Amino acid sequence: MKSPPWSLIVVVAVAWLVSSAWRGHVEAGDAEQLARQVKLGDIRMISSETCPYCVAARRWMTAQGVPFSECFIERDAACVADYQALGAVGTPTLVVRGQRVIGFDRARIVDIMK
């Protein structure tokens, strides 16, 4: 059996490192921009108690100082009604300045906030 070419392994490793660093840079820029622009009431997150993506979004926004409100479809009938009225297909569903965002899409949120 042939061993893999080491140059290919090195190229893949370097590409992965550069990609990871770039994602971190973009995420930090998104966080700074959102923390400056978002006011309480701009972002509402419709969540589920069992949704790991909701937990990740909540943690990220809280850690970055991005204000948001949140409701849970298991606890609040008005939240379920809003979820259904939005035609949501999963959680988290965010309402950013009146626009629906399915999932936690930082780039889309930044675009809406511009």
Summary of the structure (lengths in Angstrom):
residues: 114
radius of gyration: 18.4
end to end distance: 55.2
largest distance: 62.2
contacts: 292
relative contact order: 0.15
helix: 54%
strand: 15%
